[in-house]
Amino acid sequence: ISLDLNTNPFDRNFPDKLPKKEVKVSTSADLERKWLVKDESASELREELNRVNSENKKLTEMLATVCEKYYALHSHLEKLQSRQSPEMDQTEQPTKKRKQDTDELLGFPIGLGSGKTENSSSNEDHHQHEQKNQLLSCKRPVVTDSFNKAKISTVYVPADSSDTSLTVKDGYQWRKYGQKVTRDNPSPRAYFRCSFAPSCPVKKKVQRSAEDPSLLVATYEGTHNHLGPNAFEGDATSQVGSSTVTLDLVNGGGGHRLALEKNERGTMQDVLVQQMASSLTKDSKFTAALAAAISGRLLEQSRT
Amino acid sequence: STTSALVDELKRVNAENKKLTEMLTLMCDNYNVLRKQLM
């Protein structure tokens, strides 16, 4: 049995020996070409897909950056606004809202990556509205929390139970701007702001302790941006050289650590007086004038 | 079938791209408005 298929390519007459089968061969070549074209288009599609995907990634990163900047700016604006209208009650409310908004923000990128297709152009308005809502709902992210954090300290001051003035003698001058009754405490809470407001942002809440009515609880928010109180001004809510006994619950971890806080105001004044006196005694003209004045006075007194 | 799947995926990613671009534009607008408010 011969296995020769007459497909010897070296045979010059070979093409003539394949009269009609040539058509078949050409069809399979076409198919092959078609497959190649398909493969090319598939690879092109893959390339395009990769390109768009990387573009998507870049866009997502850019959006995240812009969002972050927007929120930082937003929190800064809010901070400025709260300085302009310092309402103590309003500073408490956003804390709850902030947490809620933060949660919403955490859900925000998931929405981006959901991969929902929106091909219908009739839905574009609705789509844009949805996007606006999405963007507006993600106000105040975690970033703003550290941004707005003000130093808060609590001071416990012993006070006579008959005293209803809610005055804490801490050496600074305060202006009372509000009072309200809270649910958790029958004693009203008084709100003060530093007399240097609005340049000084410090605020103070004073309320009699619910656990121990012999104590007043003063909560300070912020840090004074000026020296101690002026000695030549005085009002009912300030006294010079007072000292307060503080019970630090914030840093003490519930250990009820007692610490004696000396007011720095008296110290500051003493230092100033000493500096003034030393500079005057060094001035020879001043000492001469002072000696002359004293001797003159003494002479007058001796004459009379 | 692979090609059609690729085409579908490309459509989806393109739509997402469009959405992201719109959101970015919107966010930039918001940012600029806020910036103007602060200035």
Boltz contact constraints between the chains, C-beta under 6 A:
constraints:
  - contact:
      token1: [A, 42]
      token2: [B, 2]
      max_distance: 6.0
  - contact:
      token1: [A, 42]
      token2: [B, 3]
      max_distance: 6.0
  - contact:
      token1: [A, 45]
      token2: [B, 6]
      max_distance: 6.0
  - contact:
      token1: [A, 49]
      token2: [B, 9]
      max_distance: 6.0
  - contact:
      token1: [A, 49]
      token2: [B, 10]
      max_distance: 6.0
  - contact:
      token1: [A, 52]
      token2: [B, 13]
      max_distance: 6.0
  - contact:
      token1: [A, 52]
      token2: [B, 14]
      max_distance: 6.0
  - contact:
      token1: [A, 52]
      token2: [B, 17]
      max_distance: 6.0
  - contact:
      token1: [A, 53]
      token2: [B, 13]
      max_distance: 6.0
  - contact:
      token1: [A, 56]
      token2: [B, 16]
      max_distance: 6.0
  - contact:
      token1: [A, 56]
      token2: [B, 17]
      max_distance: 6.0
  - contact:
      token1: [A, 59]
      token2: [B, 20]
      max_distance: 6.0
  - contact:
      token1: [A, 62]
      token2: [B, 24]
      max_distance: 6.0
  - contact:
      token1: [A, 63]
      token2: [B, 23]
      max_distance: 6.0
  - contact:
      token1: [A, 63]
      token2: [B, 24]
      max_distance: 6.0
  - contact:
      token1: [A, 66]
      token2: [B, 27]
      max_distance: 6.0
  - contact:
      token1: [A, 66]
      token2: [B, 31]
      max_distance: 6.0
  - contact:
      token1: [A, 70]
      token2: [B, 31]
      max_distance: 6.0
  - contact:
      token1: [A, 73]
      token2: [B, 34]
      max_distance: 6.0
  - contact:
      token1: [A, 77]
      token2: [B, 38]
      max_distance: 6.0
  - contact:
      token1: [A, 117]
      token2: [B, 12]
      max_distance: 6.0
  - contact:
      token1: [A, 117]
      token2: [B, 15]
      max_distance: 6.0
  - contact:
      token1: [A, 118]
      token2: [B, 15]
      max_distance: 6.0
  - contact:
      token1: [A, 131]
      token2: [B, 23]
      max_distance: 6.0
